[in-house]
């Protein structure tokens, strides 16, 4: 199948924009994702998809945790901040209010809601890793509606620069 029709249809498929934080103990990173979904009620589990070439993918097998921070409408700048590739030792969270979650991942306290997860499975699926996590804590942090992918937000896969 050609990439263009698939991408065009995905743009019509509403998704919520979130920031995933991974790591613990000072070795952490964060990235913007829109491919996230609940996969089980009992036990409660969430799934995220992470580009296999993304820097954060290296953290997942060793830290065994992630926190899915659901962004609210109006947080497009925050989504953009975490969508950028960071340089080594650059902290994209430097000016963002946070607290540590039960698993040791970071909760963005200005987010709409969060799911704190312990990783139960990682599967290679095409050019992404499908990461499944058991939810150990979740909470609503404020009022508002989730930030949707439509309305000018466009994420696309780009080849890594050499």
SEVEXNU-661906 format. One line per 4 residues: their letters; for each residue y, x, z of N, C-alpha, C, CB. Coordinates in nm, 3 decimals. Glycine has a CB too. Layout:
A = Y:X:Z:Y:X:Z:Y:X:Z:Y:X:Z; ... $
This chain:
XXXX = -0.118:0.084:0.000:0.000:0.000:0.000:0.124:0.089:0.000:0.000:-0.096:0.122; 0.223:0.049:-0.074:0.350:0.121:-0.077:0.422:0.104:0.057:0.439:0.072:-0.194; 0.498:0.204:0.097:0.569:0.203:0.225:0.682:0.100:0.229:0.625:0.341:0.254; 0.751:0.080:0.117:0.871:-0.006:0.114:0.844:-0.151:0.153:0.931:-0.003:-0.023 $
XXXX = 0.740:-0.219:0.099:0.718:-0.358:0.142:0.683:-0.369:0.290:0.606:-0.420:0.060; 0.606:-0.273:0.340:0.569:-0.272:0.482:0.695:-0.260:0.568:0.471:-0.156:0.513; 0.783:-0.167:0.534:0.907:-0.146:0.608:0.996:-0.269:0.600:0.982:-0.024:0.556; 1.006:-0.330:0.482:1.089:-0.449:0.464:1.041:-0.564:0.553:1.088:-0.493:0.316 $
XXXX = 0.911:-0.585:0.559:0.856:-0.692:0.643:0.877:-0.659:0.791:0.705:-0.712:0.614; 0.860:-0.532:0.830:0.884:-0.494:0.970:1.027:-0.526:1.013:0.856:-0.345:0.991; 1.123:-0.514:0.922:1.262:-0.545:0.955:1.282:-0.693:0.984:1.355:-0.502:0.841; 1.189:-0.777:0.941:1.195:-0.922:0.968:1.116:-0.958:1.094:1.141:-1.001:0.848 $
XXXX = 1.043:-0.862:1.148:0.955:-0.882:1.262:1.031:-0.842:1.389:0.822:-0.800:1.247; 1.071:-0.939:1.472:1.154:-0.905:1.588:1.078:-0.824:1.693:1.209:-1.032:1.651; 1.141:-0.718:1.736:1.086:-0.631:1.840:1.196:-0.602:1.940:1.028:-0.499:1.780; 1.158:-0.567:2.061:1.254:-0.533:2.165:1.268:-0.381:2.172:1.210:-0.591:2.303 $
XXXX = 1.390:-0.334:2.186:1.418:-0.191:2.196:1.408:-0.149:2.342:1.558:-0.156:2.137; 1.335:-0.041:2.365:1.314:0.010:2.500:1.328:0.162:2.501:1.175:-0.032:2.554; 1.347:0.216:2.620:1.343:0.361:2.639:1.221:0.391:2.723:1.474:0.415:2.706; 1.136:0.479:2.671:1.017:0.523:2.744:1.047:0.657:2.808:0.892:0.532:2.649 $
XXXX = 1.022:0.666:2.938:1.034:0.794:3.007:0.892:0.842:3.039:1.121:0.781:3.138; 0.871:0.971:3.023:0.741:1.031:3.050:0.762:1.155:3.135:0.665:1.066:2.917; 0.661:1.189:3.213:0.666:1.310:3.292:0.688:1.283:3.440:0.773:1.399:3.241; 0.688:1.394:3.514:0.713:1.386:3.658:0.745:1.526:3.710:0.592:1.325:3.733 $
XXXX = 0.806:1.531:3.825:0.830:1.659:3.889:0.926:1.751:3.815:0.703:1.729:3.908; 1.025:1.696:3.747:1.123:1.778:3.678:1.086:1.814:3.535:1.144:1.902:3.753; 0.963:1.786:3.494:0.922:1.810:3.355:0.913:1.673:3.290:0.783:1.889:3.346; 1.023:1.631:3.227:1.033:1.494:3.179:1.101:1.488:3.044:1.107:1.408:3.280 $
XXXX = 1.083:1.377:2.976:1.156:1.349:2.853:1.166:1.197:2.839:1.086:1.414:2.729; 1.248:1.153:2.746:1.265:1.010:2.721:1.288:0.989:2.573:1.382:0.952:2.804; 1.246:0.874:2.524:1.261:0.842:2.382:1.277:0.692:2.365:1.141:0.893:2.301; 1.346:0.654:2.256:1.364:0.512:2.224:1.245:0.465:2.143:1.497:0.489:2.146 $
XXXX = 1.191:0.350:2.179:1.079:0.291:2.104:1.108:0.142:2.081:0.945:0.309:2.181; 1.047:0.090:1.976:1.050:-0.054:1.956:0.908:-0.108:1.938:1.137:-0.091:1.835; 0.811:-0.019:1.932:0.672:-0.062:1.921:0.609:-0.057:2.059:0.593:0.027:1.820; 0.617:-0.170:2.129:0.560:-0.184:2.262:0.513:-0.328:2.276:0.663:-0.147:2.374 $
XXXX = 0.405:-0.347:2.352:0.350:-0.482:2.364:0.257:-0.491:2.485:0.275:-0.521:2.236; 0.253:-0.609:2.548:0.147:-0.629:2.647:0.013:-0.638:2.575:0.173:-0.759:2.732; -0.092:-0.586:2.639:-0.225:-0.593:2.578:-0.329:-0.657:2.669:-0.271:-0.455:2.540; -0.295:-0.680:2.798:-0.391:-0.740:2.889:-0.317:-0.799:3.009:-0.496:-0.636:2.935 $
XXXX = -0.366:-0.918:3.053:-0.315:-0.976:3.177:-0.391:-0.923:3.298:-0.324:-1.129:3.171; -0.524:-0.904:3.282:-0.607:-0.863:3.396:-0.701:-0.751:3.352:-0.688:-0.983:3.452; -0.674:-0.629:3.392:-0.557:-0.587:3.467:-0.434:-0.585:3.376:-0.580:-0.449:3.529; -0.314:-0.593:3.433:-0.195:-0.592:3.349:-0.180:-0.456:3.280:-0.068:-0.624:3.432 $
XXXX = -0.168:-0.459:3.146:-0.156:-0.336:3.069:-0.053:-0.353:2.957:-0.292:-0.294:3.011; 0.016:-0.242:2.927:0.113:-0.237:2.819:0.071:-0.128:2.721:0.255:-0.211:2.873; 0.118:-0.143:2.596:0.092:-0.044:2.492:0.225:0.001:2.434:-0.001:-0.103:2.381; 0.237:0.132:2.410:0.350:0.186:2.336:0.294:0.269:2.221:0.443:0.271:2.427 $
XXXX = 0.372:0.282:2.115:0.335:0.369:2.004:0.438:0.480:1.996:0.327:0.290:1.869; 0.389:0.605:1.992:0.474:0.723:1.992:0.436:0.808:1.871:0.460:0.805:2.125; 0.534:0.849:1.794:0.509:0.939:1.681:0.434:1.062:1.731:0.643:0.979:1.610; 0.324:1.097:1.664:0.243:1.211:1.708:0.321:1.342:1.709:0.121:1.227:1.619 $
XXXX = 0.426:1.352:1.627:0.505:1.475:1.619:0.621:1.478:1.717:0.558:1.492:1.479; 0.643:1.368:1.791:0.754:1.365:1.886:0.722:1.456:2.005:0.781:1.220:1.934; 0.824:1.523:2.053:0.813:1.615:2.167:0.746:1.548:2.287:0.951:1.667:2.207; 0.778:1.423:2.313:0.722:1.353:2.430:0.571:1.333:2.421:0.789:1.218:2.447 $
XXXX = 0.516:1.332:2.300:0.371:1.312:2.285:0.293:1.420:2.359:0.333:1.312:2.136; 0.349:1.539:2.370:0.280:1.648:2.440:0.270:1.624:2.591:0.353:1.780:2.415; 0.363:1.546:2.647:0.363:1.520:2.791:0.255:1.420:2.832:0.500:1.468:2.833; 0.224:1.327:2.745:0.141:1.211:2.783:0.004:1.248:2.839:0.124:1.122:2.666 $
XXXX = -0.075:1.335:2.774:-0.208:1.365:2.828:-0.204:1.433:2.965:-0.283:1.451:2.732; -0.101:1.514:2.993:-0.099:1.587:3.119:-0.033:1.508:3.233:-0.025:1.718:3.100; 0.072:1.432:3.203:0.139:1.359:3.311:0.072:1.226:3.343:0.284:1.335:3.275; 0.005:1.170:3.243:-0.073:1.046:3.260:0.011:0.928:3.310:-0.186:1.071:3.356 $
XXXX = 0.139:0.925:3.272:0.224:0.813:3.313:0.333:0.791:3.211:0.285:0.837:3.452; 0.390:0.672:3.214:0.512:0.641:3.139:0.578:0.520:3.203:0.482:0.616:2.988; 0.709:0.510:3.182:0.781:0.393:3.226:0.853:0.335:3.105:0.882:0.427:3.342; 0.824:0.208:3.075:0.885:0.138:2.963:1.007:0.063:3.019:0.783:0.038:2.893 $
XXXX = 1.127:0.112:2.984:1.253:0.055:3.030:1.307:-0.036:2.920:1.357:0.166:3.066; 1.306:-0.166:2.943:1.349:-0.266:2.845:1.502:-0.271:2.845:1.288:-0.407:2.875; 1.563:-0.243:2.728:1.708:-0.246:2.719:1.759:-0.388:2.699:1.756:-0.157:2.604; 1.884:-0.410:2.738:1.947:-0.542:2.724:2.045:-0.538:2.609:2.019:-0.583:2.856 $
XXXX = 2.080:-0.658:2.559:2.182:-0.667:2.455:2.307:-0.593:2.502:2.215:-0.816:2.422; 2.370:-0.520:2.412:2.488:-0.443:2.446:2.458:-0.298:2.479:2.558:-0.506:2.561; 2.330:-0.261:2.486:2.294:-0.122:2.518:2.252:-0.042:2.394:2.181:-0.121:2.620; 2.315:-0.073:2.281:2.284:-0.001:2.157:2.314:0.148:2.168:2.363:-0.061:2.041 $
XXXX = 2.422:0.184:2.235:2.457:0.326:2.252:2.349:0.399:2.331:2.593:0.341:2.324; 2.299:0.335:2.434:2.193:0.395:2.515:2.068:0.415:2.430:2.161:0.306:2.637; 2.035:0.316:2.349:1.920:0.329:2.258:1.940:0.448:2.165:1.899:0.199:2.176; 2.060:0.461:2.110:2.090:0.571:2.020:2.084:0.706:2.089:2.225:0.552:1.959 $
XXXX = 2.129:0.712:2.212:2.126:0.837:2.287:1.983:0.889:2.303:2.190:0.819:2.425; 1.890:0.800:2.332:1.752:0.842:2.354:1.672:0.850:2.223:1.684:0.746:2.449; 1.729:0.800:2.114:1.662:0.810:1.984:1.682:0.948:1.923:1.715:0.702:1.888; 1.781:1.022:1.969:1.808:1.155:1.915:1.707:1.256:1.969:1.951:1.200:1.949 $
XXXX = 1.668:1.349:1.883:1.584:1.461:1.929:1.669:1.546:2.021:1.528:1.545:1.808; 1.611:1.593:2.130:1.686:1.678:2.222:1.648:1.824:2.200:1.660:1.636:2.369; 1.739:1.909:2.238:1.715:2.052:2.233:1.637:2.090:2.359:1.848:2.133:2.222; 1.573:2.205:2.357:1.499:2.253:2.474:1.592:2.257:2.595:1.438:2.393:2.447 $
XXXX = 1.546:2.205:2.705:1.616:2.203:2.833:1.740:2.113:2.834:1.655:2.342:2.871; 1.760:2.031:2.730:1.871:1.936:2.728:1.825:1.809:2.800:1.917:1.904:2.581; 1.909:1.756:2.887:1.874:1.636:2.963:1.951:1.517:2.907:1.903:1.655:3.113; 1.882:1.432:2.829:1.946:1.314:2.772:1.983:1.212:2.880:1.854:1.249:2.669 $
XXXX = 1.926:1.226:3.001:1.950:1.132:3.110:2.065:1.175:3.201:1.825:1.115:3.192; 2.127:1.286:3.171:2.225:1.349:3.260:2.327:1.250:3.318:2.298:1.459:3.186; 2.382:1.161:3.239:2.487:1.070:3.287:2.437:0.929:3.312:2.601:1.066:3.187; 2.306:0.910:3.309:2.246:0.776:3.322:2.193:0.757:3.464:2.131:0.757:3.218 $
XXXX = 2.229:0.646:3.531:2.174:0.622:3.665:2.023:0.594:3.658:2.247:0.503:3.732; 1.949:0.664:3.742:1.802:0.652:3.742:1.749:0.655:3.885:1.738:0.766:3.659; 1.621:0.620:3.894:1.546:0.642:4.018:1.402:0.670:3.978:1.556:0.519:4.115; 1.328:0.731:4.066:1.189:0.764:4.038:1.101:0.642:4.060:1.142:0.881:4.127 $
XXXX = 1.004:0.624:3.970:0.911:0.511:3.982:0.792:0.550:4.069:0.863:0.466:3.843; 0.703:0.455:4.092:0.583:0.480:4.172:0.495:0.590:4.111:0.502:0.352:4.187; 0.491:0.596:3.977:0.407:0.697:3.911:0.478:0.831:3.898:0.365:0.648:3.773; 0.607:0.836:3.928:0.684:0.959:3.913:0.767:0.963:3.787:0.591:1.076:3.914 $
XXXX = 0.749:0.866:3.698:0.833:0.857:3.579:0.970:0.805:3.622:0.769:0.764:3.470; 1.064:0.802:3.528:1.202:0.764:3.561:1.230:0.620:3.519:1.301:0.859:3.493; 1.291:0.544:3.610:1.340:0.410:3.580:1.490:0.421:3.552:1.311:0.310:3.698; 1.534:0.366:3.439:1.677:0.358:3.409:1.730:0.235:3.481:1.703:0.351:3.252 $
XXXX = 1.808:0.254:3.585:1.845:0.142:3.671:1.941:0.043:3.605:1.907:0.194:3.797; 2.001:0.080:3.491:2.086:-0.015:3.418:2.008:-0.093:3.312:2.201:0.060:3.352; 1.879:-0.068:3.299:1.797:-0.141:3.202:1.782:-0.286:3.247:1.658:-0.075:3.185; 1.734:-0.370:3.156:1.709:-0.510:3.187:1.587:-0.525:3.277:1.691:-0.591:3.058 $
XXXX = 1.483:-0.449:3.247:1.356:-0.458:3.320:1.276:-0.332:3.294:1.276:-0.585:3.279; 1.165:-0.316:3.365:1.079:-0.199:3.344:0.934:-0.232:3.373:1.125:-0.082:3.432; 0.846:-0.154:3.312:0.702:-0.154:3.339:0.665:-0.009:3.370:0.617:-0.213:3.218; 0.618:0.018:3.490:0.576:0.152:3.530:0.425:0.159:3.513:0.620:0.185:3.678 $
XXXX = 0.378:0.255:3.432:0.237:0.254:3.390:0.165:0.387:3.411:0.229:0.216:3.245; 0.038:0.376:3.448:-0.054:0.490:3.449:-0.137:0.481:3.322:-0.145:0.491:3.578; -0.144:0.589:3.247:-0.212:0.588:3.118:-0.363:0.570:3.137:-0.183:0.718:3.041; -0.419:0.475:3.062:-0.563:0.451:3.065:-0.631:0.493:2.935:-0.592:0.305:3.092 $
XXXX = -0.555:0.502:2.826:-0.613:0.541:2.697:-0.504:0.589:2.602:-0.691:0.423:2.634; -0.541:0.688:2.521:-0.454:0.735:2.413:-0.540:0.741:2.287:-0.389:0.876:2.446; -0.496:0.672:2.183:-0.569:0.668:2.056:-0.480:0.717:1.943:-0.621:0.525:2.026; -0.535:0.800:1.855:-0.462:0.838:1.735:-0.476:0.726:1.634:-0.513:0.974:1.677 $
XXXX = -0.363:0.674:1.588:-0.361:0.564:1.491:-0.261:0.604:1.382:-0.322:0.425:1.560; -0.312:0.653:1.271:-0.223:0.698:1.163:-0.132:0.808:1.212:-0.141:0.582:1.109; -0.001:0.790:1.191:0.095:0.894:1.229:0.148:0.875:1.371:0.211:0.895:1.131; 0.091:0.782:1.448:0.134:0.755:1.584:0.020:0.768:1.684:0.196:0.617:1.593 $
XXXX = 0.056:0.780:1.810:-0.039:0.767:1.920:-0.018:0.629:1.981:-0.020:0.881:2.028; -0.126:0.555:1.999:-0.120:0.428:2.069:-0.157:0.460:2.214:-0.218:0.318:2.005; -0.063:0.439:2.303:-0.080:0.475:2.443:-0.088:0.346:2.524:0.038:0.566:2.494; -0.197:0.329:2.597:-0.218:0.210:2.679:-0.205:0.252:2.825:-0.357:0.144:2.651 $
XXXX = -0.128:0.173:2.901:-0.110:0.203:3.041:-0.129:0.082:3.129:0.025:0.261:3.064; -0.195:0.105:3.242:-0.210:0.000:3.344:-0.078:-0.010:3.419:-0.330:0.032:3.443; -0.023:-0.131:3.427:0.105:-0.152:3.495:0.081:-0.148:3.646:0.170:-0.289:3.453; 0.146:-0.052:3.713:0.134:-0.041:3.859:0.255:-0.099:3.931:0.114:0.106:3.899 $
XXXX = 0.364:-0.117:3.854:0.485:-0.179:3.910:0.567:-0.231:3.793:0.567:-0.077:3.998; 0.641:-0.337:3.816:0.729:-0.393:3.713:0.841:-0.465:3.786:0.652:-0.490:3.616; 0.954:-0.475:3.718:1.064:-0.547:3.781:1.175:-0.580:3.683:1.119:-0.466:3.893; 1.247:-0.686:3.716:1.367:-0.724:3.643:1.484:-0.665:3.719:1.380:-0.882:3.627 $
XXXX = 1.571:-0.591:3.649:1.680:-0.519:3.714:1.815:-0.587:3.700:1.688:-0.381:3.658; 1.824:-0.687:3.613:1.952:-0.753:3.594:1.939:-0.872:3.501:2.055:-0.656:3.540; 2.053:-0.934:3.474:2.058:-1.049:3.385:2.081:-1.005:3.242:2.168:-1.147:3.430; 2.052:-1.096:3.150:2.077:-1.070:3.010:1.956:-1.096:2.925:2.124:-0.930:2.991 $
XXXX = 1.972:-1.066:2.798:1.865:-1.082:2.700:1.821:-0.945:2.651:1.910:-1.172:2.581; 1.695:-0.931:2.610:1.648:-0.802:2.558:1.723:-0.764:2.430:1.497:-0.806:2.532; 1.737:-0.634:2.409:1.801:-0.581:2.288:1.701:-0.587:2.174:1.853:-0.435:2.311; 1.729:-0.669:2.072:1.635:-0.680:1.959:1.661:-0.570:1.855:1.646:-0.819:1.893 $
XXXX = 1.561:-0.547:1.770:1.575:-0.445:1.666:1.663:-0.490:1.552:1.440:-0.407:1.612; 1.685:-0.620:1.533:1.771:-0.663:1.423:1.918:-0.644:1.460:1.742:-0.811:1.386; 2.006:-0.676:1.370:2.148:-0.666:1.401:2.203:-0.525:1.384:2.174:-0.713:1.540; 2.153:-0.452:1.287:2.209:-0.322:1.257:2.132:-0.205:1.314:2.346:-0.316:1.307 $
XXXX = 2.043:-0.228:1.407:1.962:-0.118:1.458:1.851:-0.089:1.358:1.903:-0.151:1.598; 1.845:0.033:1.311:1.743:0.072:1.214:1.679:0.202:1.257:1.804:0.086:1.072; 1.553:0.195:1.289:1.477:0.315:1.322:1.385:0.343:1.205:1.397:0.299:1.455; 1.374:0.468:1.171:1.284:0.503:1.063:1.222:0.639:1.091:1.358:0.505:0.927 $
XXXX = 1.106:0.658:1.035:1.036:0.785:1.052:1.099:0.886:0.958:0.883:0.770:1.024; 1.129:1.003:1.013:1.180:1.111:0.931:1.093:1.234:0.952:1.329:1.142:0.965; 1.081:1.313:0.850:1.001:1.434:0.859:1.071:1.534:0.950:0.975:1.495:0.718; 0.995:1.611:1.029:1.058:1.710:1.115:1.124:1.819:1.032:0.956:1.770:1.210 $
XX = 1.239:1.866:1.080:1.306:1.974:1.009:1.248:2.107:1.053:1.458:1.971:1.033; 1.239:2.197:0.958:1.181:2.328:0.987:1.289:2.431:1.009:1.089:2.372:0.874 $
